[in-house]
């Protein structure tokens, strides 16, 4: 069984997910288009246990957040 991630990292991941979900409400193609894709992207990385990999994923999510805000 892989070691659990730290509570701080878990909180960061959940926080960025919630922020992206909120931004998705105003997504041009609609929330019904946005939400499943966001969920799929996060689930694709759900197995990450290495702190560096998780931090890279968080940075990637923040980049996507900025791109969505620019729309």
mmCIF file of the C-alpha atoms, coordinates in Angstrom:
data_MODEL
# 
_entry.id   MODEL 
# 
loop_
_atom_site.group_PDB 
_atom_site.id 
_atom_site.type_symbol 
_atom_site.label_atom_id 
_atom_site.label_alt_id 
_atom_site.label_comp_id 
_atom_site.label_asym_id 
_atom_site.label_entity_id 
_atom_site.label_seq_id 
_atom_site.pdbx_PDB_ins_code 
_atom_site.Cartn_x 
_atom_site.Cartn_y 
_atom_site.Cartn_z 
_atom_site.occupancy 
_atom_site.B_iso_or_equiv 
_atom_site.pdbx_formal_charge 
_atom_site.auth_seq_id 
_atom_site.auth_comp_id 
_atom_site.auth_asym_id 
_atom_site.auth_atom_id 
_atom_site.pdbx_PDB_model_num 
ATOM 1  C CA . UNK A 1 1  ? 0.000   0.000  0.000   1.00 0.00 ? 1  UNK A CA 1 
ATOM 2  C CA . UNK A 1 2  ? 1.491   3.382  -0.992  1.00 0.00 ? 2  UNK A CA 1 
ATOM 3  C CA . UNK A 1 3  ? 2.123   5.930  1.754   1.00 0.00 ? 3  UNK A CA 1 
ATOM 4  C CA . UNK A 1 4  ? -0.575  8.585  2.186   1.00 0.00 ? 4  UNK A CA 1 
ATOM 5  C CA . UNK A 1 5  ? 0.163   12.102 1.023   1.00 0.00 ? 5  UNK A CA 1 
ATOM 6  C CA . UNK A 1 6  ? 0.610   14.830 3.594   1.00 0.00 ? 6  UNK A CA 1 
ATOM 7  C CA . UNK A 1 7  ? -2.563  16.599 4.766   1.00 0.00 ? 7  UNK A CA 1 
ATOM 8  C CA . UNK A 1 8  ? -1.212  19.927 3.493   1.00 0.00 ? 8  UNK A CA 1 
ATOM 9  C CA . UNK A 1 9  ? -0.739  18.606 -0.045  1.00 0.00 ? 9  UNK A CA 1 
ATOM 10 C CA . UNK A 1 10 ? -4.152  16.947 0.043   1.00 0.00 ? 10 UNK A CA 1 
ATOM 11 C CA . UNK A 1 11 ? -5.694  20.263 1.092   1.00 0.00 ? 11 UNK A CA 1 
ATOM 12 C CA . UNK A 1 12 ? -3.919  22.091 -1.760  1.00 0.00 ? 12 UNK A CA 1 
ATOM 13 C CA . UNK A 1 13 ? -5.174  19.566 -4.331  1.00 0.00 ? 13 UNK A CA 1 
ATOM 14 C CA . UNK A 1 14 ? -8.754  19.792 -3.064  1.00 0.00 ? 14 UNK A CA 1 
ATOM 15 C CA . UNK A 1 15 ? -8.593  23.599 -2.952  1.00 0.00 ? 15 UNK A CA 1 
ATOM 16 C CA . UNK A 1 16 ? -7.378  23.944 -6.566  1.00 0.00 ? 16 UNK A CA 1 
ATOM 17 C CA . UNK A 1 17 ? -10.005 21.415 -7.690  1.00 0.00 ? 17 UNK A CA 1 
ATOM 18 C CA . UNK A 1 18 ? -12.752 23.480 -6.034  1.00 0.00 ? 18 UNK A CA 1 
ATOM 19 C CA . UNK A 1 19 ? -11.395 26.708 -7.531  1.00 0.00 ? 19 UNK A CA 1 
ATOM 20 C CA . UNK A 1 20 ? -11.364 25.167 -11.004 1.00 0.00 ? 20 UNK A CA 1 
ATOM 21 C CA . UNK A 1 21 ? -14.892 23.821 -10.512 1.00 0.00 ? 21 UNK A CA 1 
ATOM 22 C CA . UNK A 1 22 ? -16.040 27.338 -9.628  1.00 0.00 ? 22 UNK A CA 1 
ATOM 23 C CA . UNK A 1 23 ? -14.357 28.769 -12.728 1.00 0.00 ? 23 UNK A CA 1 
ATOM 24 C CA . UNK A 1 24 ? -16.003 26.058 -14.815 1.00 0.00 ? 24 UNK A CA 1 
ATOM 25 C CA . UNK A 1 25 ? -19.422 27.548 -14.112 1.00 0.00 ? 25 UNK A CA 1 
ATOM 26 C CA . UNK A 1 26 ? -18.562 30.374 -16.506 1.00 0.00 ? 26 UNK A CA 1 
ATOM 27 C CA . UNK A 1 27 ? -16.739 28.197 -19.049 1.00 0.00 ? 27 UNK A CA 1 
ATOM 28 C CA . UNK A 1 28 ? -17.761 29.107 -22.633 1.00 0.00 ? 28 UNK A CA 1 
ATOM 29 C CA . UNK A 1 29 ? -18.785 25.542 -23.537 1.00 0.00 ? 29 UNK A CA 1 
ATOM 30 C CA . UNK A 1 30 ? -20.735 25.139 -20.322 1.00 0.00 ? 30 UNK A CA 1 
ATOM 31 C CA . UNK A 1 31 ? -20.322 23.488 -16.944 1.00 0.00 ? 31 UNK A CA 1 
ATOM 32 C CA . UNK A 1 32 ? -21.649 20.149 -18.244 1.00 0.00 ? 32 UNK A CA 1 
ATOM 33 C CA . UNK A 1 33 ? -18.733 20.084 -20.703 1.00 0.00 ? 33 UNK A CA 1 
ATOM 34 C CA . UNK A 1 34 ? -16.138 21.295 -18.198 1.00 0.00 ? 34 UNK A CA 1 
ATOM 35 C CA . UNK A 1 35 ? -16.842 19.216 -15.070 1.00 0.00 ? 35 UNK A CA 1 
ATOM 36 C CA . UNK A 1 36 ? -16.330 15.686 -16.479 1.00 0.00 ? 36 UNK A CA 1 
ATOM 37 C CA . UNK A 1 37 ? -13.064 16.738 -18.110 1.00 0.00 ? 37 UNK A CA 1 
ATOM 38 C CA . UNK A 1 38 ? -11.792 18.325 -14.913 1.00 0.00 ? 38 UNK A CA 1 
ATOM 39 C CA . UNK A 1 39 ? -12.724 15.204 -12.953 1.00 0.00 ? 39 UNK A CA 1 
ATOM 40 C CA . UNK A 1 40 ? -11.013 12.958 -15.494 1.00 0.00 ? 40 UNK A CA 1 
ATOM 41 C CA . UNK A 1 41 ? -7.821  15.053 -15.382 1.00 0.00 ? 41 UNK A CA 1 
ATOM 42 C CA . UNK A 1 42 ? -7.660  14.886 -11.587 1.00 0.00 ? 42 UNK A CA 1 
ATOM 43 C CA . UNK A 1 43 ? -8.493  11.166 -11.476 1.00 0.00 ? 43 UNK A CA 1 
ATOM 44 C CA . UNK A 1 44 ? -5.713  10.456 -13.977 1.00 0.00 ? 44 UNK A CA 1 
ATOM 45 C CA . UNK A 1 45 ? -3.294  11.749 -11.339 1.00 0.00 ? 45 UNK A CA 1 
ATOM 46 C CA . UNK A 1 46 ? -5.028  10.293 -8.281  1.00 0.00 ? 46 UNK A CA 1 
ATOM 47 C CA . UNK A 1 47 ? -2.386  7.596  -7.913  1.00 0.00 ? 47 UNK A CA 1 
ATOM 48 C CA . UNK A 1 48 ? 0.501   10.022 -7.477  1.00 0.00 ? 48 UNK A CA 1 
ATOM 49 C CA . UNK A 1 49 ? 2.258   9.593  -4.141  1.00 0.00 ? 49 UNK A CA 1 
ATOM 50 C CA . UNK A 1 50 ? 5.567   11.368 -4.805  1.00 0.00 ? 50 UNK A CA 1 
ATOM 51 C CA . UNK A 1 51 ? 5.453   14.873 -3.314  1.00 0.00 ? 51 UNK A CA 1 
ATOM 52 C CA . UNK A 1 52 ? 7.360   16.391 -6.245  1.00 0.00 ? 52 UNK A CA 1 
ATOM 53 C CA . UNK A 1 53 ? 4.936   14.883 -8.777  1.00 0.00 ? 53 UNK A CA 1 
ATOM 54 C CA . UNK A 1 54 ? 1.948   16.148 -6.802  1.00 0.00 ? 54 UNK A CA 1 
ATOM 55 C CA . UNK A 1 55 ? 3.446   19.642 -6.627  1.00 0.00 ? 55 UNK A CA 1 
ATOM 56 C CA . UNK A 1 56 ? 4.011   19.580 -10.407 1.00 0.00 ? 56 UNK A CA 1 
ATOM 57 C CA . UNK A 1 57 ? 0.350   18.641 -10.850 1.00 0.00 ? 57 UNK A CA 1 
ATOM 58 C CA . UNK A 1 58 ? -0.715  21.521 -8.618  1.00 0.00 ? 58 UNK A CA 1 
ATOM 59 C CA . UNK A 1 59 ? 1.428   23.933 -10.651 1.00 0.00 ? 59 UNK A CA 1 
ATOM 60 C CA . UNK A 1 60 ? -0.107  22.596 -13.872 1.00 0.00 ? 60 UNK A CA 1 
ATOM 61 C CA . UNK A 1 61 ? -3.590  23.112 -12.393 1.00 0.00 ? 61 UNK A CA 1 
ATOM 62 C CA . UNK A 1 62 ? -2.701  26.699 -11.429 1.00 0.00 ? 62 UNK A CA 1 
ATOM 63 C CA . UNK A 1 63 ? -1.529  27.331 -14.992 1.00 0.00 ? 63 UNK A CA 1 
ATOM 64 C CA . UNK A 1 64 ? -4.845  25.988 -16.340 1.00 0.00 ? 64 UNK A CA 1 
ATOM 65 C CA . UNK A 1 65 ? -6.659  28.181 -13.811 1.00 0.00 ? 65 UNK A CA 1 
ATOM 66 C CA . UNK A 1 66 ? -4.908  31.279 -15.186 1.00 0.00 ? 66 UNK A CA 1 
ATOM 67 C CA . UNK A 1 67 ? -5.745  30.251 -18.736 1.00 0.00 ? 67 UNK A CA 1 
ATOM 68 C CA . UNK A 1 68 ? -9.428  29.833 -17.882 1.00 0.00 ? 68 UNK A CA 1 
ATOM 69 C CA . UNK A 1 69 ? -9.503  33.185 -16.083 1.00 0.00 ? 69 UNK A CA 1 
ATOM 70 C CA . UNK A 1 70 ? -8.096  34.775 -19.256 1.00 0.00 ? 70 UNK A CA 1 
ATOM 71 C CA . UNK A 1 71 ? -11.074 33.543 -21.318 1.00 0.00 ? 71 UNK A CA 1 
# 
